Amino acid sequence: MKLNKTVSIGNKGKGVRSDCFVSLEITEDGGIQIELVSKVKALYGKSILLLIEEVLNFFGIKHAKVAFEDSGALPFLIAARMEAAIKLLVETDKNFLLPMLPQNNYQTTKEQNRYSRLYLPGNSSSLMINAGIHTPDGIILDLEDAVAPDKKYEASFVVRNALRNLDFYGCERMVRINQVPRGLDDLEFIVPHNVNLILIPKCEKAAQIHLVNKKIEEINARYTLYNSIWLMPIIESALGVMNAMEIASAAENVVAMAIGLEDYTADIGIKRTAEATESFFARSTIVNACRAAGIQAIDSVFSDVADMEGLKQNVLKSKALGFDGMGCIHPRQIRVVHDNFAPDASEIEKAKKIVKAFIEAKEKGLGVVSLGTKMIDAPVVKRAEKTIEVAVSLGKISKNWREEDNEKI
């Protein structure tokens, strides 16, 4: 047993929903005493009480007083709050895990679209529950900046259980850990529990990537895991920008690199502006490093969630610089990001012509591909094929576009 005997975990108060607050006191006698306050007590009170008792029994707690205030929390969160409270009082290596949802048993690929990634605070379950229905490419459960320092421990359990027990609707399951080396401890909560991609904040050297991968390998060996876990370092300082190529090429599982402009501009001592001239060098450096390393370049978030036109223009500028996607801090930003990062009609038509020319040259046994008077090299063809692939995946053209185009002729 630890020295302290009483702890409080969770969120309560006006405006809190789909969450709970637990006050736990370990006692020497008296059995298990639970005081439950819940607006849904008539419907779910018995289930809530049974789960609380199940968690206590799992950790061998025979005597305790529990004050539990519920605002519509799902089982994964109730279990997370209870376990976090218990582990602040009791030394144990045991983990209380609800069964993993079978629909989340999918892996992601290195090349898949990452136009959008939606940031969600790791200690606020209400925002997580239905995030997947907004169809971002990735959902980020954030353990870093979005979580207050005194809430990070309990947030780790929430994120772990969310990875296992929330339906992500096919979105890439991402977690932003804390800055290395502290973030290495976060890996214990996410690597064995269904994470697809880990974001590494304030990355400044390749050594940070190596430390993360070393820890992942240790955990994988312990749990006999074989899942691919991708990495996305976030560049947020002048040093990180200057080491961008080193970081982008640090490991095979680095699939993208992002830039965080709020911290970057603070680091170099200037104000972030809508024109973004102050970050042009940094963003261009990131894009070039990513292209050279063969990974995706991801731009920073657009912070004004009410300005959709401003967001659109920002996305178009970002795309023109060579970025492949950006972060979102509100679901309403996702559609604007997708629509404007995706290939437009002129890009699709140009890609069609290039792919057709390549196929015709190949069918004729020609070693040289040309379109009109211009020669087409392999990287141009590859980029055109990627444009077509994306357009098909987004429903902008049919997968049978060649046959359909021939019929029109």
N, C-alpha and C positions, 0 to 999 in steps of 0.2 A: 504494500500500500504506500501511496505517496503521503506527504505530511498534511496537505490541505484536504478538507473533508467535504467541501461544498463548492460547486461550480455552476455557472449559468452559461448557456450556449443558445445561439439562434437570434431570430429577429421577431419583434412584436411591436404593436402600436398602430396608430392610425395610418392607413394606407398600405400596410403590410398584408399581402395575400399569398396563398399557396406556400406558406412557410409555417414555422413553429418556433416556440421558445421553451427551453427546458431548463429547470433548476433541479439539480441532483445533489442529494446529500446521502453519503454512505453512513449507515448507523450500525450499532453493535447488536441491536435486537429490534423486535417489532415487525419483522417481515417486510414485505413490499407494500408501501402505501403510495397510491397514485391519486393526485388531484388533477382532474382533467377539465379544462375550460375550452369549449369548442362550439361554434355556431352550428356545426353539423353533427353534434354529439348524438342526436336522436337516430341519425342514419348510420354513422360510421364510428360512434363511440366505442362499441365493443371491439371492432377491428383495431382501432388505435391502441386500446388498452392491451389487447393480446400481443400486438407487435412490440410495445414497450416492454412487456413482461418477457417476451421471447429474447429480446436483446439482453436484458438483465440476466436472465438464466444462462444465456450463452457464455457470458463472462463470469459466471459463478457468483453473482451478487445475490445474497439471500435476504439482506436487510437494507432497505433504502427508502428515502422519501423523495418522491418525484412530483414536482409541480409542472404541469405540461399545458401550455397555452397554444392552441391550434387555430390557424387561419386558413385551413384547407390544404394542408401539406399532404403530398403523396407519400406512399410507403418508403420510397428510396430516400426521401429527405428526412422522414422521421427516424429511420434507421441510422442515417448519417449523423444527425444531431445527437442521438442517444449515444452512439459509439464514441463520438468526439468527447462528450462529457465524461463518459466512463474512463476513457484513456487519459484524461487529465487527473483522475483520481487513483487509477489502478495500473500497476505495471503489468503489461501483457503483450504477447506477440500474436495473439489471435486476432482475426479479422472477421467481422460479421458481414457476409456478402449475400445479398438476394440473388436469385438466379438471373443470368444474363439474358436479355431479350434476343431471341433467335433472329429477328429481322435486322439486327445490327451486326450480324456476322458477315461483314464484307470488308474487303481490302480496297485501297485506292492505288492509283498508278502515278508514276513520276510525271507523265506528260499530260494528265487530265487538266481540264479547264479550272483555273483558280481566279476567275474574274472578280469574285466577291468572297469576302470572309466576314462574318458577322460577329463582332465582339460582344460577349455577355459576361457580366460579373460572376465570378466563381462562387460567390456566397449568396446569390439572389436567385433562388430556384424559379420564381414566378416568370422570369424572362426566358428561362430555358425550355419550359414545358412544351410549348408549341412552336419553338423557333424554326424547326424544320419545314413547317408548312409555308414559310416565306421563300423557300427554295434558294437560299444562298448556296454557293459552291462549297463553302465550309462554315462550320460553326465553331467559334473559338470560346472555350470556357477559360476565362482569364483568372489566373492566380496572382498576377503581378499588380499593375497599377490600379486595377478596378477593385481591389480588396484592401481594406484597411489593415495596417500592420497587426493589430490585435485580433483580427478575424482570419488571418491566413491559415492557422492550424485547422480550424473547423471547416474552412472552405475546401481544404484538401479532401475531406471525407465527402463533401457534397459533390465535388467534381468527379471523384472516383465512382460514386454510386450513380451519378448521371451518365457517365460513360457506359456503364453496364445496363442501366435500367430505363433510360429515356429513349424514345423512338426519334432518331435523327433523320428519318425519311430519306435516307440515301446520301445526306450531306457528309462531306469529309469531317470526321471528328478531330478537332484540333484543340490543343491546350497550350496557352502561353504560361510557361513556368516563370519563376522568379529568376532574377539575374544570377548567373553562375558566380560563385559556387553554391549559394543558398538554393538555387533551383535544382541542384542535384538531388536534394532530399525530396522534392516534389515528384521525381521520377518513380519513386516507390509506389505512389498513389495512382499513377496513370499507365506506366508501361505494361503491367500485367492485365490491364482492364479495358482493352478495346480502343486505345487511342490510335489514330491514323498518322497524325502529324503533330510535331512539337515545335512551337515557336520559341526561339531563344532570344530574349530581349537584351539590348545594350551589348550586342556582340562586337568585340573589337579585335579579336585575334582568333586564328584557326585553333589555338590551344583550347579555347572554350568548346568548340565543336568536338574536339577529341575527348575532352573530359565527359561530355554528355554521352557520346557513343560508348565510351568505356563503361560508364554506369549502366547504360542500356544493355550492353553485353553481359554484365554481371547479373542483372536482374533476369534477363532471358535465360541464362544458364541455370539459375535457381528455380525458375518456373517451367523450364523446358518449353519455351515459346519460340515460334518460328515466323511470327508476323513481321512484315516490313513496316518499320516506323520511319517516316520521312521527317526531315528537319527543315525549318525555315528560320535562319538567323535574321534578326532585325538590327539594322544599322542605325544608331542613334547618336553618334558622336563624330567629331572630326577624325579621330584616330580610326574609328570603324570605317569611315569613307576611304581613308588612305590605305587601309588594308583590305579593301573590298574584294579584290581578286583572290587574295590568299584565303579569305573566308568562303567565298563562293565555290572554290575548288577544294575545300578542306576534306570532303568525304563524299562517297558515292551516294549516300542517302540524303544529301542536301539537294532538294528539288526546287527551291525558290529562295530568294533573298528579298527582304522588304526594307523600306526606309521609314523611320519614324521622325517626322519633321518637327514635332513639338519639342522633343528633347534635343534634336540636332541643332535647331536654331538657338535654343537656350545655351547649348554647349559652345557655340561660336559667338554668342553674345549679341544676337540680333533678333529683331521681331519678325515673326512669320507674317507674310502678306498674301493677299489674294493673287497678286501678279506672280509670285513665287520666283522672282529673279534671284532672290537671296539663296535659293536652294538649287538653282539650275546646275551648278557644277556637281553638287553631291548626287542629284538624281541622275544626271548623265553618266557619272562614274559608276553608279550602281547598275544602270542598264547595260553599260559596256562590259562590266565585270560578269554580269549574268550571261550575256550573249557569249562571251569568250569561254565561260565555264559550261555552257549548254544547259542552263537552268532558267527558271522563270523570274522575271523582275516584277516586284509588287510595290505599288506606290502607297503613300501614307493615307490616312483617313481624311475626309472632308468634314469639318466639325460643325457646320451650320446645317442642322437636320431639316430646317424649314425652307432652305433655298435650293429647290430642285433645279432651277435653271443654272444657278451657280455651280451646282454639282455636275450637271451635264457638261458645261464648258470646262470644268476641271478635269473630267474624265477624258474629253477630247484632247486636251493638252497633254495629259498623261499618256494617252495612246500614241500621240504624235512623237513623244520622246522615246517610245519603245517599251513602255510598261505593259504587262500582261494582265494586270488586275490591281485592285486596291481594297483597303479595309472599309468596312461599314460599321457605323455605331447606332444605326436605327434601321429596322426592316424596310421602311419606305425608300431607303436609298438603293436597295438591291436591284430593283427593276431598271432604274436609271443607269446604274453601273453596267448591268448586263447589256442593255440595249445599245450603249455607246462604246463599249469595248468590243462588242461583237462586230464581225465584218459587215460593212454597209453594202448596198447594191452594187456600187462601182467596183469595190474590192472583190466581190464575189464574181462579177462578170470577167474581170481581169484574170482572176485565178482560174476560172473555167477555160479561158483561151489558152493559158499557159499549160494546164493539165492536158487539154485536147492536143495541143502541139506536141507535147512530150509523148503521149500515147501513140499518135500518128507516126512520129519519127521512130519510135520503138518498133511499131508494126512493120515499118518499111526497112528496118535494119540499119537505120542511119545512126551514126555515132555522134552527130551534131544536132542539137535542137534549136530551131529558130522560130521566132514569131515576127512576121513581117520582115523587116531588115535587121532586127536585133537578135543576137545570140542569147540563148537562155542557158545558164549554168545550173549545176545540181542544187545549190542552196536556194535559188529562186524557185525551182520546181518543188522542192521540199516545202517551202513556205506557202506556195500556192495549194499544195495538197492539204496542208494543215488548215488553210482558210476554208477549203471545201468541206473538210471533215467537221470543222466547227459550225459552218453554215447548216450542214445536214443535222448535226446534233441539236441545234437550236430551232430546227423546223423552218429555216429560211428557204431551203431548197430541198427537193426530194433526193433520196439516195440513188434514185434512177434518173438523175438530172441529165445525163448524156443522152439516154434514149428519148427523154421528153424534149430536149433541145433539137434532136434530129427530126422528131415528128413535126415540130414547128417549122422547120426548114422545108 
